Amino acid sequence: MDGLMQPRPLTLAHLLERAERLYAHKEVVTAGGERLTYAEVAAGTRRLATALDELRVPAGARVATFASNHRRHLELYLAVPVTKRVLHPINIRLPADHLEYIAEHAEDDVVFVDRALLPRIWPSADRLPRVRHWVVLPDDSGEPIPADPRVRHYDDLVSAAAPGTGSFEDTFTLADEHLASGLCYTSGTTGRPKGVLYSHRSTVLHALGTLAAGLIGLCESDVVLPIVPMFHANAWGLPYGAMLAGASLVLPGPSADPDHLLGLMAAERVTVAGAVPTVWTSLAPRLRDHDLSATRFLLAGGSAVPPALSETYRAAIGVPLTHSWGMTEVSPVGAIGGTRTQHRDAPVAEQVAVRAAQGQPLPLVNLRIVDVETGRELPRDGDAVGELQVAGPWVAGGYYRVDADSSFTADGWLRTGDLATLDADGYLRLVDRMKDLIKSGGEWISSVELEGAITAHPDVVEAAVIARPDPRWMERPVAYVVLREGSETTAEDVLTHLTPLVAKWWLPDEVVFVPALPKTGTGKISKSALRGSARIA
Ligand code: ADP
């Protein structure tokens, strides 16, 4: 027998209209001094919706953004999906051939681009003939704006457009909750980038997931700062989650300068912020120079958080970094770290160990680990290591315009390419990415664990461990290490520090000091670039 409850569609239109009605006075602050209320952002969104109609952007068309985190980008996050078009944020750090491939594959109809970023994308305009309009988002960069009939100005378009007054929510039917709302491409570290096509339903459920108390638990009293770029997997769902919760939003603009970000956190009394570990590493030395007393929760994801880094935060401001495990394919958040009641009285070392885990799945997310060779599910005993697979209503079931793909199992779970353990309480611990694991003499060495141990050395800022081919052992670890300025630490010192922390055969064959480590477009340490340069060296 079916239930008799109303089958209302889950759509982003509800989220916009809720923020407009319930939280009209809450603020969206953009670095540089712009303060708008949700009512004003909603009014801008309504005008932008009309402007998209006037540009004759068809329903279902892909609308690309090439922009940093600011209020106009948020208006695009809303106006595009609530009018049944598809938001396609493009990573602004991609090389020209990648971004052209992605814009062409997505068949973008319009591109909204920050004035400051024109030099990075305008040279590709003639190779993207499908893009009919290039709309420039204003800033004070002074970059020349091309005199070309395809180029429009955001503020002119929006101020000339009428603010439609009806309810977007009422225009959606139940079937429409499955309409695409957004398209994000994976970074393409292995092969061509692949498009993940989010739906209204998946995005709304994911936003609700960010409100789950005890995990991220966004709420009305929060002031949320997504440092993670809005072109990266919906900025981890933080903008949509904040609006759903009625939290204020702080958008940092293009600068990643540590004092700029920490100054913003202090001035706006930010309670929740999210960034990749390399950003948290760059902020760590300046923590005590700013008043971060309002901070309650710091999310770190995209790659493993070295436990020593998390502890640096706990010691300086009383708030550790909390792991968030995710992937573009998972909208992106799948699991959140942290302790539970059972750990409340545990010794500090045990709490640190629990916090080092990637954490527990968000409600509605299912995780399992399987034997890489046989595909058999492995026990949840905290010991057995296997490939992590994930299923849930905000997990991709396929890629955009890619036929059968080996990334999915016959029963529809996503293969993550991560090696992990699960324990009896459901905690996920990542051992390594399958392609980063080092196989030495038939045994595994976790590059992630070695990096965490090396980073615990007080003079080490960052470390990356990769495999070097070895005639006897097949592969051996080599560590690339960035030291604090002025440090005289030697390779010998690093090995001495590691000796009590890891098995003897895990000790790297070589420790190479480098001034900096290569980073990916999303700010993670790029092991593939490191492997490339290691081969040249
Ligand atoms: P890419 O890293 O290829 O650019 P994603 O941003 O989608 O693409 O990253 C997904 C991958 O990042 C995961 O499969 C995992 O290997 C890694 N990752 C994400 N979060 C964490 C975390 N908290 N700890 C360790 N690794 C993580």
Boltz pocket constraint, residues with backbone or C-beta under 6 A from the ligand:
constraints:
  - pocket:
      binder: B
      contacts: [[A, 186], [A, 187], [A, 188], [A, 189], [A, 300], [A, 301], [A, 302], [A, 303], [A, 304], [A, 305], [A, 323], [A, 324], [A, 325], [A, 326], [A, 327], [A, 328], [A, 329], [A, 358], [A, 416], [A, 417], [A, 418], [A, 430], [A, 433], [A, 520], [A, 522], [A, 524]]
      max_distance: 6.0
